[in-house]
Amino acid sequence: MSVLAVVACKSAETPPKQQPAPAPAKPADDMDERMRHCPLALDGASTTVEDIPSGVRFTIVTPPAQVGEVQTRAHHIVEFAARKTREGHGGADAKGGGRMRNCPVVTDDVVIVATDTPTGATLDVTATAVDVLRAETRTRAAKFPFTGATVNVR
């Protein structure tokens, strides 16, 4: 007769430390996605907002290395605001239709003109409802969520 014995012993060795699970990747942030086109949201950018006839002007000054990028974004926001105006007709008439909730530049029911400057760009945003535009601009500027850039309202 054969006897088979199985003996289990607890090892005197300490088990290797378990590595903590890697932190999950940060999910895409809706704000980050929308701010990637905002000309005000560049590291080191300083923006001044002031009233002009029929609207507001954003004067954006950036470090020299960012001038080209702010100008690209400024012209993009003009196209963004104009592109959806003639719903389904493929044309644009430079009046708002896009949506950007986090950028202080209002893009609904407005006309935006971008001008390149040696230190950045200006955006003139005008509307028929001037008081509404100015109030919304100030509300958004007060809540401007991007760190690394400043927005000053006059």
Helices and strands as residue ranges (DSSP letters): H 30-35, E 46-52, E 55-61, G 64-66, H 67-83, E 111-117, E 120-126, H 130-142, E 150-153
